């Protein structure tokens, strides 16, 4: 029999790998355990360059196996709540449909079917690469034992007062329908219009005139002598019947615009903190669908229910009618936060969310790093995480999506009923 002119690996590798699995070559043998948890790829994912890091796990597993350790490399698949629902919704959009057309349970079941139909490919690709994982012990992050452990952990954290619910300001994406952590947003530079709006005797510069209906105050810097006489007085909020106070706060940049800023606690992180310091009301004027929801003291009812950009144009139009627009800078360059997934503008807003108190948890982490109990390779990432620990604040764990593990908390609905809610 003549030798083939070239080696065609795909004819033999699958057979060899199958024999490895049948022989139990990847099962633990030996006395000393050595376990690696495979960082679970998204359940509906396929192989990409980032999965190259898994070869390091495979090398370590094989090396320790040859040294006589009882090696167990445990593979897994991540349900990837927001990520997976986003992919599913893109498929819905191709059919001219939206998640809003389904009740919660139906949408969950549809996504579960989508995941089931599109899962398994990544594990087959890992097998093609020869990974020596213990496939019999593969874990899905929605397996009952995983969900049970999540609930046990949540209850423990509640008992230890490490979690709480609050209407804190979050980064919210109206398009994706969920709040996002700071690591999940991008900052992009963009040129927008900067509007100079008259609030009686004072003029404010803002790129977001539509949020003025949620203003609780105007603020100036306490050292800005131009405005000292105004501090403690009130001005009429344009297009409303509301009067708001003029306050002094050192957060104000005297060089920005006119040195007077509007304070909108429900829709700006700096304003939210200023509102807490000065005990100002938090007035939310944009809902989770990205539409305006106005207080009763607003005199232009047509703006209610408008999408944000349309509301901005209508607000400026109405302000111009009453001569309240001093000027417009057409080319103002500034940083804008956008969703890392869909690329659309984020809306800072107050949404009921669950948070982890991180202050008491950070200290043991920092200690472990500094005492080299936890090591980083390359070394530069050690400095990075220590810097992150310094600035990290309470962490939002809620996602306003259907797909995933629901937070086991209930709110009363009616006199005799309760419903499990996911935040």
C-alpha positions as CSV (number, residue, x, y, z in Angstrom):
1,X,0.0,0.0,0.0
2,X,1.5,3.3,-1.1
3,X,2.1,6.0,1.5
4,X,-0.1,9.1,1.1
5,X,1.7,12.1,-0.2
6,X,0.6,14.3,2.7
7,X,-0.6,13.8,6.3
8,X,-4.3,14.5,6.7
9,X,-4.7,15.0,10.5
10,X,-8.5,15.3,10.4
11,X,-8.7,11.6,9.4
12,X,-7.0,10.3,12.5
13,X,-7.2,12.9,15.3
14,X,-10.9,12.4,16.2
15,X,-10.3,8.6,16.4
16,X,-7.2,9.1,18.6
17,X,-9.0,11.5,20.9
18,X,-12.0,9.2,21.2
19,X,-9.7,6.4,22.4
20,X,-8.1,8.8,24.9
21,X,-11.6,9.4,26.4
22,X,-12.7,5.8,26.4
23,X,-9.5,4.8,28.2
24,X,-10.1,7.3,31.0
25,X,-6.9,9.1,30.2
26,X,-8.3,12.4,31.6
27,X,-9.7,11.0,34.8
28,X,-7.8,11.7,38.1
29,X,-5.3,9.1,39.2
30,X,-2.9,9.3,42.1
31,X,-2.9,10.5,45.7
32,X,-2.4,14.3,45.6
33,X,-5.3,16.2,44.0
34,X,-4.6,19.0,41.5
35,X,-7.7,20.7,40.1
36,X,-8.2,23.4,37.5
37,X,-11.6,25.1,36.8
38,X,-11.8,25.9,33.2
39,X,-13.0,29.5,32.8
40,X,-16.5,28.7,31.3
41,X,-17.0,30.0,27.8
42,X,-20.4,31.3,26.8
43,X,-22.7,28.3,26.2
44,X,-23.5,29.4,22.7
45,X,-20.0,30.5,21.8
46,X,-17.6,29.2,19.2
47,X,-13.8,29.2,19.3
48,X,-12.0,32.6,18.9
49,X,-8.5,33.8,19.6
50,X,-9.2,34.6,23.2
51,X,-9.6,30.9,23.9
52,X,-5.9,30.5,23.2
53,X,-5.4,31.0,27.0
54,X,-7.0,27.6,27.6
55,X,-3.9,25.9,26.2
56,X,-2.0,27.1,29.4
57,X,-4.5,25.1,31.5
58,X,-4.0,22.1,29.3
59,X,-0.2,22.3,29.6
60,X,-0.5,22.5,33.4
61,X,-2.9,19.6,33.6
62,X,-0.7,17.4,31.4
63,X,2.4,18.3,33.3
64,X,1.0,17.6,36.7
65,X,-0.6,14.4,35.4
66,X,2.9,13.2,34.3
67,X,4.2,14.1,37.8
68,X,1.7,11.7,39.4
69,X,-1.0,14.1,40.6
70,X,-4.7,13.2,40.6
71,X,-5.5,15.9,38.0
72,X,-9.0,17.1,37.4
73,X,-9.5,19.8,34.8
74,X,-13.2,20.6,35.1
75,X,-14.9,22.2,32.0
76,X,-17.9,24.4,32.1
77,X,-20.3,26.5,30.1
78,X,-21.5,29.9,31.1
79,X,-25.2,30.9,30.6
80,X,-23.8,34.5,30.2
81,X,-27.1,36.2,31.0
82,X,-26.8,39.6,29.4
83,X,-24.5,38.4,26.6
84,X,-26.7,35.5,25.6
85,X,-29.9,37.5,25.7
86,X,-28.3,40.2,23.6
87,X,-27.4,37.7,20.9
88,X,-30.9,36.2,21.1
89,X,-32.5,39.6,20.7
90,X,-30.4,40.3,17.6
91,X,-32.0,37.2,16.1
92,X,-35.4,38.4,17.1
93,X,-34.8,41.7,15.5
94,X,-34.0,39.9,12.2
95,X,-37.5,38.5,12.4
96,X,-38.9,41.9,13.1
97,X,-39.7,41.0,16.7
98,X,-38.8,42.4,20.1
99,X,-38.3,41.0,23.6
100,X,-41.2,43.3,24.7
101,X,-43.7,41.1,22.8
102,X,-43.2,38.2,25.3
103,X,-44.0,37.6,28.9
104,X,-41.1,36.8,31.2
105,X,-41.5,33.0,31.3
106,X,-42.0,32.6,27.6
107,X,-39.0,34.7,26.8
108,X,-36.9,32.7,29.3
109,X,-38.0,29.4,27.7
110,X,-37.3,30.7,24.2
111,X,-33.8,31.8,25.2
112,X,-33.2,28.4,26.9
113,X,-34.2,26.6,23.7
114,X,-31.9,29.0,21.7
115,X,-29.0,28.1,24.0
116,X,-29.7,24.4,23.8
117,X,-29.8,24.5,20.0
118,X,-26.5,26.5,19.8
119,X,-24.5,24.8,22.6
120,X,-21.9,22.1,22.4
121,X,-19.9,23.5,19.5
122,X,-17.2,25.0,21.8
123,X,-16.6,21.7,23.6
124,X,-16.3,19.9,20.3
125,X,-13.8,22.5,19.1
126,X,-11.8,22.0,22.4
127,X,-11.7,18.3,21.7
128,X,-10.4,19.0,18.2
129,X,-7.6,20.9,20.0
130,X,-6.8,17.9,22.1
131,X,-7.7,19.4,25.5
132,X,-7.4,16.9,28.3
133,X,-10.5,18.0,30.3
134,X,-12.7,15.7,32.4
135,X,-15.8,16.1,30.2
136,X,-17.9,13.8,32.4
137,X,-17.8,16.5,35.1
138,X,-18.8,19.4,32.8
139,X,-20.8,22.1,34.5
140,X,-23.4,24.5,33.2
141,X,-23.8,27.7,35.2
142,X,-27.6,27.1,35.4
143,X,-27.3,23.5,36.7
144,X,-29.4,23.1,39.8
145,X,-26.4,22.6,42.1
146,X,-24.9,25.9,40.8
147,X,-28.1,27.8,41.3
148,X,-28.5,26.4,44.8
149,X,-25.0,27.5,45.7
150,X,-25.7,31.0,44.4
151,X,-28.8,31.2,46.5
152,X,-27.0,29.9,49.6
153,X,-24.2,32.5,49.1
154,X,-26.8,35.3,48.6
155,X,-28.6,34.3,51.9
156,X,-25.3,34.2,53.7
157,X,-24.4,37.7,52.4
158,X,-27.8,39.0,53.4
159,X,-27.2,37.6,56.9
160,X,-23.8,39.2,57.1
161,X,-25.2,42.5,55.8
162,X,-23.0,42.4,52.7
163,X,-25.8,43.0,50.2
164,X,-28.5,45.6,50.2
165,X,-31.1,47.1,47.8
166,X,-31.0,50.8,46.9
167,X,-32.2,53.3,44.3
168,X,-28.6,54.2,43.7
169,X,-27.6,55.8,40.4
170,X,-26.5,53.2,37.8
171,X,-25.4,53.1,34.2
172,X,-28.4,52.0,32.3
173,X,-28.8,51.0,28.7
174,X,-32.4,51.6,27.5
175,X,-31.8,49.6,24.3
176,X,-30.5,46.5,26.1
177,X,-32.8,47.0,29.0
178,X,-30.3,46.6,31.8
179,X,-28.0,48.3,34.2
180,X,-24.3,47.7,33.7
181,X,-21.2,47.8,35.9
182,X,-18.5,50.3,35.3
183,X,-16.3,47.6,33.6
184,X,-19.1,47.1,31.1
185,X,-19.2,50.6,29.7
186,X,-17.0,52.4,27.2
187,X,-16.0,56.1,27.1
188,X,-15.9,57.7,23.6
189,X,-15.0,61.3,22.6
190,X,-17.7,63.0,20.6
191,X,-18.7,66.5,19.4
192,X,-22.1,67.6,20.5
193,X,-23.9,70.9,21.0
194,X,-23.4,72.8,24.2
195,X,-26.5,74.8,25.1
196,X,-26.3,78.0,27.2
197,X,-29.7,78.2,29.0
198,X,-31.0,81.1,31.1
199,X,-32.3,80.3,34.5
200,X,-33.5,83.8,35.3
201,X,-30.4,85.9,36.1
202,X,-28.0,82.9,35.8
203,X,-26.9,81.0,32.7
204,X,-26.1,77.3,32.6
205,X,-24.1,75.4,30.0
206,X,-25.3,71.8,29.3
207,X,-25.2,69.2,26.6
208,X,-28.5,67.7,28.0
209,X,-31.2,70.3,28.2
210,X,-33.9,67.6,28.2
211,X,-32.9,66.5,31.7
212,X,-33.5,70.0,33.1
213,X,-37.0,68.9,34.1
214,X,-35.3,66.8,36.8
215,X,-33.2,69.7,38.1
216,X,-33.2,70.2,41.9
217,X,-30.8,73.1,42.1
218,X,-28.2,75.3,40.4
219,X,-24.7,75.2,41.9
220,X,-21.6,77.5,41.9
221,X,-18.2,77.1,43.4
222,X,-18.0,78.6,46.9
223,X,-14.9,80.6,46.0
224,X,-16.5,82.0,42.8
225,X,-17.0,85.7,43.7
226,X,-19.1,86.3,40.6
227,X,-22.0,84.4,42.1
228,X,-21.6,84.8,45.9
229,X,-24.7,87.0,46.2
230,X,-26.9,84.3,44.5
231,X,-26.1,81.5,46.9
232,X,-29.2,80.8,49.0
233,X,-31.6,82.4,46.6
234,X,-34.1,80.7,44.3
235,X,-34.5,80.8,40.5
236,X,-37.4,79.7,38.3
237,X,-36.7,76.5,36.3
238,X,-37.6,77.3,32.7
239,X,-40.7,75.7,31.2
240,X,-42.0,74.7,34.7
241,X,-43.6,76.3,37.7
242,X,-40.8,75.0,39.9
243,X,-38.4,77.2,41.9
244,X,-35.0,75.7,42.7
245,X,-32.3,76.9,45.1
246,X,-28.8,78.1,44.2
247,X,-26.2,76.2,46.3
248,X,-22.4,76.3,46.6
249,X,-20.4,73.2,46.1
250,X,-16.7,72.6,45.5
251,X,-17.5,70.0,42.7
252,X,-18.2,72.9,40.3
253,X,-15.5,73.7,37.8
254,X,-15.4,77.5,37.6
255,X,-13.8,77.3,34.1
256,X,-16.5,75.2,32.5
257,X,-19.2,77.2,30.7
258,X,-20.3,80.1,32.9
259,X,-19.3,78.5,36.2
260,X,-22.9,77.7,37.0
261,X,-24.1,74.1,36.7
262,X,-27.5,72.5,36.9
263,X,-27.9,69.7,39.5
264,X,-29.9,66.8,38.3
265,X,-29.4,64.0,40.9
266,X,-31.4,61.4,39.1
267,X,-29.4,61.5,35.8
268,X,-25.7,62.4,36.6
269,X,-23.3,60.7,38.9
270,X,-21.7,63.9,40.2
271,X,-25.1,65.5,40.7
272,X,-26.3,62.4,42.5
273,X,-23.5,62.8,45.1
274,X,-24.1,66.6,45.3
275,X,-27.8,65.9,45.9
276,X,-27.0,63.6,48.8
277,X,-24.7,66.3,50.3
278,X,-27.3,69.0,50.1
279,X,-30.4,66.8,50.7
280,X,-31.9,67.7,47.3
281,X,-34.9,65.8,45.9
282,X,-34.1,63.2,43.2
283,X,-36.5,63.7,40.3
284,X,-36.3,61.0,37.6
285,X,-37.4,62.2,34.2
286,X,-36.3,59.4,31.9
287,X,-37.7,55.9,32.2
288,X,-36.1,52.5,31.5
289,X,-37.3,52.5,27.9
290,X,-35.5,55.8,27.3
291,X,-38.6,57.9,27.2
292,X,-39.4,61.1,29.1
293,X,-41.6,60.9,32.1
294,X,-42.2,64.4,33.4
295,X,-43.3,65.9,36.7
296,X,-46.7,67.6,36.9
297,X,-45.1,71.1,37.2
298,X,-43.7,70.9,33.6
299,X,-45.8,73.1,31.3
300,X,-44.9,71.5,27.9
301,X,-46.9,68.2,28.0
302,X,-45.9,67.2,24.5
303,X,-42.4,66.3,25.7
304,X,-43.8,63.6,28.0
305,X,-43.2,60.1,26.4
306,X,-40.7,61.3,23.8
307,X,-37.5,59.5,23.2
308,X,-34.5,61.4,24.7
309,X,-33.1,62.9,21.4
310,X,-36.5,64.1,20.2
311,X,-37.1,65.5,23.7
312,X,-33.8,67.4,23.5
313,X,-34.8,69.1,20.2
314,X,-38.3,69.9,21.5
315,X,-37.0,71.3,24.8
316,X,-34.5,73.6,23.0
317,X,-37.3,74.7,20.6
318,X,-39.5,75.6,23.5
319,X,-36.7,77.4,25.3
320,X,-35.9,79.5,22.2
321,X,-39.6,80.5,22.1
322,X,-39.3,82.2,25.5
323,X,-35.8,83.6,24.8
324,X,-34.1,81.3,27.3
325,X,-31.3,80.1,25.0
326,X,-28.4,82.5,25.2
327,X,-26.2,80.7,22.7
328,X,-25.2,77.3,21.3
329,X,-21.7,76.0,20.9
330,X,-22.0,73.7,17.9
331,X,-18.7,71.9,18.4
332,X,-18.2,70.9,22.0
333,X,-15.9,68.0,22.4
334,X,-16.6,65.8,25.4
335,X,-16.5,62.2,26.7
336,X,-19.7,60.1,26.5
337,X,-20.4,56.8,28.1
338,X,-21.8,54.1,25.8
339,X,-22.9,50.5,26.2
340,X,-20.0,48.1,25.5
341,X,-22.4,45.8,23.7
342,X,-24.8,47.9,21.5
343,X,-22.7,51.1,21.4
344,X,-25.6,53.3,22.2
345,X,-25.6,56.1,24.8
346,X,-25.9,55.0,28.4
347,X,-28.5,56.8,30.6
348,X,-27.4,57.4,34.2
349,X,-30.6,56.9,36.2
350,X,-31.8,55.7,39.6
351,X,-33.0,52.1,39.3
352,X,-33.8,49.7,42.2
353,X,-30.7,47.5,42.3
354,X,-29.0,45.1,44.6
355,X,-25.4,45.9,45.7
356,X,-22.5,44.2,47.4
357,X,-20.8,46.2,50.1
358,X,-17.2,46.0,49.1
359,X,-15.3,48.0,51.7
360,X,-15.0,45.2,54.2
361,X,-14.2,42.7,51.4
362,X,-11.4,44.7,49.8
363,X,-8.9,44.6,52.7
364,X,-8.3,40.8,52.7
365,X,-7.8,40.9,48.9
366,X,-5.2,43.7,49.2
367,X,-3.5,41.8,52.0
368,X,-3.3,38.5,50.0
369,X,-1.8,40.4,47.1
370,X,0.8,42.3,49.1
371,X,1.8,39.2,51.0
372,X,2.2,37.3,47.7
373,X,-0.5,34.7,48.6
374,X,-2.0,35.5,45.3
375,X,0.4,36.1,42.4
376,X,-0.1,37.8,39.0
377,X,1.5,37.0,35.7
378,X,2.6,39.3,34.2
379,X,3.5,41.3,37.3
380,X,2.1,44.5,35.9
381,X,-1.4,43.4,36.6
382,X,-0.7,43.4,40.4
383,X,-0.4,47.1,40.3
384,X,-3.5,47.4,38.2
385,X,-5.7,45.5,40.6
386,X,-4.4,47.3,43.6
387,X,-5.3,50.6,42.0
388,X,-8.7,49.2,41.2
389,X,-9.2,48.3,44.8
390,X,-8.6,51.9,45.8
391,X,-11.4,53.3,43.6
392,X,-13.8,50.4,43.7
393,X,-17.2,51.2,45.3
394,X,-20.3,49.1,46.1
395,X,-20.9,46.7,43.2
396,X,-24.3,46.4,41.5
397,X,-25.2,42.7,41.0
398,X,-28.7,43.2,39.5
399,X,-29.4,42.8,35.8
400,X,-32.8,43.8,34.4
401,X,-32.7,40.8,32.0
402,X,-34.8,37.6,31.9
403,X,-32.0,35.1,31.2
404,X,-30.1,34.1,34.2
405,X,-30.3,33.3,37.9
406,X,-33.0,35.4,39.6
407,X,-32.3,37.2,42.9
408,X,-34.4,35.4,45.6
409,X,-36.2,38.4,46.9
410,X,-39.9,39.2,47.0
411,X,-42.0,42.4,47.0
412,X,-45.6,42.3,48.1
413,X,-48.2,42.8,45.3
414,X,-51.7,43.4,46.7
415,X,-52.7,42.5,50.2
416,X,-52.2,38.7,50.0
417,X,-49.7,38.1,47.2
418,X,-46.0,38.3,46.6
419,X,-43.9,37.9,43.5
420,X,-40.3,36.9,43.0
421,X,-38.6,39.8,41.3
422,X,-35.2,39.9,39.5
423,X,-33.4,43.2,39.6
